Amino acid sequence: MKPRSVFIFLSAVTLLRLVWLAIQGVSAQEAYYWMCGSRMAAAFFDGPPGTAFLVRLLGALTGDSLEILRLAWPLFGFIAAWLAWLLARTLYHDLVAGWTVVALNALPFFNEQCVTVGPGIPLMILSLSGMLAAYSALEGRRMDWILAAALLALACLFRYEAVLKALGLLIAILSVLRKKEKPDTLAVAALILLPAAALWSPLAWNAALDWIPIAGGTFQTWWRPQPGGWTRDLVEYFRQFSFAAGIALAGGLAGLLWTAWHKPGRTRFLLLSAGPASLWALYQFLIGRDFSTAAWMAAVPLLIFLAEAGSRWRWMGLCGSATVLVALVSSGLLLHEEGLQRAVGKTLASEMHAATRELPASEGGGFLIAEDADLASLLAIYFKPAAPSEYPPVFVPESPALTSQFGIWPSYGNFIESDKATDEFFTEQKGYNPFIGRHALYMGAELPQTVKGAFSEVKPLRDIKLPDGRRMVIYLCLDYQTLPL
């Protein structure tokens, strides 16, 4: 596929994504990153600060309009696909590059990421750019190691797993020690120091929170297997890659391992790019944790290998076309599901707006609570505060456990320090809660005890039946008094 054909193909696909996105509502993930963009930190519960920073930057350019800034993601998808084509063409030839870019744009995960604000596509852009620079360095342009390391360091600011790309390249450079040769000190220094510098602040942030955001509670959750999650993860794998492409990519990894071992060359470069990420994805799969990011990072090198291996096979056209067709059908089903979820968000926001008219007046005004971080983020974009506030527009139920970024942001359950005693009997209490005595609305499938026990009276206000069969209830919560000790 020639450059002009690739440009026309990607332009058409990008236009379709822009049209689809323009007629859809906002997703919970997009709302979450919009909130993070207005509350910058060194890192967040879901990863490093890169996505939030990018959202904030685009927001400054678009007047803080989430509806507009999210249209940048289909354009980012264009860039990522072009870089995938360029990498395949640099390593092999036009036929391999053409199959790679067509297959990538058919995969469900790629189509979903191209229409959803998140770290996936920026991570892919930086990773592929870094691999192109690294290949240039391996071909003799030694100074390109600095560019490769810098791009991979920036990728680490979007997902921690990006360090696996730098690790693969580092293994390649240090492998010359087996032959008693001296490794390239510039490459080693750049691939160690630049990612380390980029990750220093996010890791310090995680350390201050006892590594709970990364480990998920304790370090045991990092290595302890959860066999009950295997079935769920297998379904998710085929959901993101489609059944045919999922089987092909798994077989491609096995083929890449064998080929790189017996026939070193460009296949070894692909293995160093895909191998560490693939092994990490497999490990995460086996312990029942999220493997998605690592699997996405390995996808393009595996597609390039499959396209190159298949280019010499007489049945490549038929099998490749069938695999792409199955992936396109899976993409359509995934985007249909995504569209339904976005429509549900609008419905819930509309119901909450109507319920606010039934909220009695209280000194300081009422406030809103949602059952989890996703719902709270989604509602927050429809209840933007008139003036900047340290508090999020919608809260989650107070809890002693840190389970999301909402546990770090100021909440209705927090006390504000004061030099004066606020209670004539408990004079040692030097703090006050500005939400005491105020009324609230809570939305959720079930009423948690932390909400029921914190208000003088809680009663159902609205029962909402969603198109997907779920049920949501809005509760009227009167006279907040904080949870009893």
N, C-alpha and C positions, 0 to 999 in steps of 0.2 A: 504494500500500500504506500503510494507516494505521499509526500508532505501535503500537497494540495487536497488529495482525497481524504487524508486524515483530518485536515482542518475543516473540510465541509462536513464530514461525518460527525466530528465532535461538536461542531456548531449546531447541527440539527438536534443532536441528543441534548445539548445544554439548553437549547430553546424549549424543548419539551419539558425539561425539568423546571425551568423558570415558570412556564405556564402552569404546571402542576402545583408548584409551590405558591404561586400568586393566588390560587383559588382555595388554598387550604388554610386552616387555622394554625395557631402556634402550638407546638408540642411542649410537653412538660420539660424535656431536656433543654429546649431553646429558652424557655422561661427561666430555668435554673441558671444557665450561663449568663443571661441578661442580668439577673440579680447579683451574681458573682462579679460581673463587670463593674457594677456600681459599688461594690464592697471589696476592693482589691486586698489581697493578702499574699504572703510568700508562697502559699500552696493552699489546696482545698481538699476536702475529703475524697473527691473523685479523682484527684491527680494534681499535677503541677499547675502553675498559674497562667500558662500560655494562652489557653482558650479564652479565659476571662479577660486577659489583657487585649487580645485581638478583638473581642466583642466591644470592649471599652473604646478601643481605637476606632473601630468602624462606627460605633455609636456617636463619637465626636464628629465624624464626617457626615453622618446621616441625621443629625439632630436627635440622637438617642432614640431612634425609631427601630424597634425590633422587627417590625413588618418589612422595613427596607433593608436593614443590614443582613438579614438572613438570606436575601437574594444573592449575596456574595458567594454562598457555598456552592451553587451550581457552577459558578465561574471558577472557583477553586478546583472543582471536579474536572473541568476542562484542562486546567494546568496539570493536575495529577496524571490524567490519562495521556496527555501529550508527553510528559516526562517518562511514563512507562513505555510509550512507543519509541521515544528517543533512546532509552536504555537498551531496549531490545534491538533496535537498528544498529546501535553502536557495537553491540556484542556480536550480532549475526547479520541479518539482511532484511529487506523490506517485507518478505513473506512472513517471517517470524514476527516482526513488529506489527504487521497488520492483524494477524491472529491474536496477538497479545492484547492490543487495544480493543478489539471487538469483544473478546472474551471478558476482559475486565469490565467493560461497560454493560455487560449482560448480568454480571453477578449481583445478587440481591443486596449484599452488604454494601457494595459500592454505590448502588443507586440510592439506598437509604441514607448513607452518609452524605451524599451529594445534595440532599434536600433537607438536611437537619443540621443545625448549628451544633458543632461539637469538635473534638480534637482529631477525629479520624482522618479527614482529608488534609488539613494542614500538616499533620504528622507524615502522611504519605508524600506530600510535596517535598518536605525537607529531607525525608529519608531517601527518596529517589534521587534528589539533587545531590545528596551526599554520596550516594553510590556512584553516580556519574563522575563526580570529582575524584573519588577514590580510584575508579578504573583509569582515569586520566593519569593519576599519580603513579599507578602501577605500570602504566605504559611509558613512563619516563619523565613526566612533568612533576618533579619531586615536590615543588612548592604547593601543588594542589592538595597535599595532605592537610595543610592548614585550613583550606577552604572546606574540605570534606569533614574534618573534625568540627569546624565551626557550625556547619549545617546540621550535623548530627547532635551537637550540643544544643542548638535551638530546638531540634526535634524532641530532646529530652524535657524541654519545658512544656510540651504538650502531653506526653505520656512517658512515664518512667521506663517502659519497655524499650524505648528507642536506644537505650544504652546497649542493648543486645547487638545492634548494628555495629557500633564501635567495637564491641567485644569480638565480633567475627573478624573484623579487619585487623584487630590487634593480634589475634591468633595467627592470621596469615603472615603478618610481619615477623612475629617471633618464631615462626616455624623454621626459619633459616638457622636457628640455633642448633637444630639437629644435624645440620651439615657443617657445624662449627664455623658459620659465617656470622658477621656482625649485622644485627638488624638496623634498620633505618631509625636513627635516634630522633630525628625530626618528627617522623610519623608516630613513633611510640609516645613521645612527649605530647604531641598535639592531641592524640586520641585518648590520652589519660587526663591531661590537665584541663582541656576545654570542657568536656562533659562534666568533670568533677566541679569545675567552677560554676557551671550552669546549675548543677544540682545541689550546690552547697546550701543555699538559702531554703529551698523546699525541704531538704532533709533535716535541716535544723528546726524548721517549723514542725515537722512530724515528730522529731525527738522531744520537743517541748510538750507534745501531747501523748508521750509514752508510746509512740508508733501505732496508736490505735487506728488512724486513718488507713495506713498501709496494711498492717497485720490483721485488721478486722477484730481487734479485741485483745488477743495475745499472740505471741510468736508461734504458739502451737498451731494456730489456724493456718499458718503458712505451709506447714508440712504434713499435718494430720489428714489422712484421706477421709473423704466423705462419700462413700460408695453410693449413697442414695441420690447423689447429684449426677451420676453418670448418664442415666436415661435422659434427664432434663438437658444436660449439656450436649448429648448426641442429637437430640431434636433441634436444639439451638444451632448446632453446627450446620445441619442440612437446611435449616431455615435461612441462615446467612449466606450459604454458598450454593444452595440447591442440591438435590440428590446426585445428579449426574456430575456436576462440577466438583462436589465434595468428594466423591469417589475418585475422580480424576486427579485432584490435588493430593489426596493421600497416596495414591499410586505414584504421582510425580515426585513426592518426597523420597519414596523408596528408590525410584529410578535415579534420582539425582545423587543420592548417597552412593549407589553402586557405580554410576558413571564417573563421579568425581574421584572415587577411589582408584578406578582402573584407568581412567583417561583424564589426567589432570589438564587444566587449561581454563577456558572460560567457564566450564561447568563448575570448576572449583570456586571461581569467584561467585557464581550464583549460590553455591552451597554455603559459602561464608556469609552471604547476605541473608539467606533463608534459614540456614541450619539452626543457629542459636534461638531465633524466634520460634521456629517450629518445635524444637525440643521443649522450650518454655511453655508453649501452648499445649503440648501433650501433657506435660507435668501438671499444669493448671487444670486440665481436663480430668486427669486421674484423681486429683484431690478434691474435685467438685467445685472449683472456683472459676471465675470469669477468665476465659481463654481468648476472648474475641480480639483484643488489640494485637496480641502476638500473632494470631492467625492472619489478621489483615496485613501485618508487616511482611509475612512470608508469602503472601498471595502472588505478587507480581513476579518475583524471581521464579516461583514454581510455574507460573503461566508461561514465562519465557522458555523455561526448560521443556515444558510439554509441547509448546509450539515448534521448537527447534527439533525435538525428537520426532514429532509427528510429521514434519515437513518432508521427511524421506519415506513416509508410509503412504501407500496407495489409497488407503481408506480414510486418510486425514480429513478430506473435504466433507465426507458423509458424517463421520463420527463427530468431528468438530462442530459442524452445523447443528447436529442433533443436541449436542451438549449446550451450545449457545441458546438454542430454542427452549430447552428445558429451563435454563437459567433465566431467560426472559419471562417465561410464564411464572416462575417463582418470584421474580422481581415484581411483576404485576400484582400478584397476590399479597406480597409484603407491603407494597405501597397502598393497596386497597385497605389492608388492615390498619396501616398507619393513618390513612385518611379518616377512617372511622374513629380512631382514638382521638384525633385532633377535633373532630366534630363534637365528641363527648365533652371535651374541655370547654367549648363554647356554651354548651347546654348547662354545665355545672356553674359556670360563671354567671349566666343569666339567672339561674335559680337563686344564687347567693345574692345577687343584686336585688332581686325581688324581696328576699328575706330581710335585707337590711332596713327596708321600710317598716318592718314590724318590730324592729329592735328598739326597746324603750330608751329614752334619753337618760344619760348618766353623766355625772361630773367627769370631765376629761374625755368623754366620748366612748363609744363601744369599740370592740376590736374583734378580729376574726381568727379562728383556729381551724386548721385542716389536719386530717388524720396522718399525713406523711409529708415528706419533703417534696415529692413530685406534685401532689395536689396543691400544697401551699405555694409552690413556685408558679404553677399554672394560674391559680387565682390571683397571685400578686400582680401580674401584668394587667389585670382588669381593675385593680384597686390601687393604682399608683397614688402615692401621697401628694398632696398639693404642694408641700414644701419638703426639702430634704430632711430625712430623719435617720437616726441611728438604728431604729427598729425596722425590721422587715414589714411590708404591708400586711402579710398574713403569717401567723405563727404555727408551729407544730406543738402538740401537747408537751408540757414540761416533763423532763425525765432526767434522772441522775446519770444515765448512760449517754455517751457521745456516739451518735449513730449517723449524723449528717452535719453539714455546715451550719444548719439551723441551731445546733447545740452550742456553737461558738458565738453566733450573732446574739445581740441583746434580745431577751425574751420577756414576756409578761410575768414570768416567775422570778426574775432577778431583782435583787435589792440594790438600791443605790446608796453608796456610803455617805454618811453625814457625821459631822462632829457633834451634833445634838441628838440626845435621846428622843426617840419618837413615841415612846410609851412611858407613862408616869410610873408604871409598876416594874417593867423590865428595862431598867435604866442602862443595862449593859448593852442593849441593842442599839447600835449606832448606824442605822440605815433605815430606809423606807422603800416601799413599793408603790409607784405611782398608779398601778392598775387596781389597787384594792378598792372595792366598792363599785367597780365598773362592770358593765354587762358585755356579753360576747355571743357570737354565733359560732357553733362548731359544726363542721361538715365531715362525715365519715360513714363507713359501712357499719361500724360498731362504735359504741360510746365507751371510751377507756375510763378506768377508775381514776386516773390522774385528772381527768376533766370533771367527772361526776363529783369527786371529793373536794374539789377546789371552789365550787360555787354553792351558794345557799339553795338554789333551785335550778334544776335542769329538766327541760321537757321538750319532746319532739315538736318541731314546727312545720317541717315539710318532708314528705316522703317522695324521693325521686327514683323512678324506674328508668334505667338506661337502656339504649337499643341493644347492647351486648348481653343483657340479662342481669347485669349487676344492679344492686340497690344502694342508694345513698340517702342518708337522712341528715337534715339540718336541724340542729338542736338549739334552743334558746337557753342560754346560760346566764343566770341573774346573780349579781352581787358576788364578785370574785373576792375570796378571802385568803388565798394561798393554801397550799396543801398543809394538813396538820403534820406535826412532827411525829 
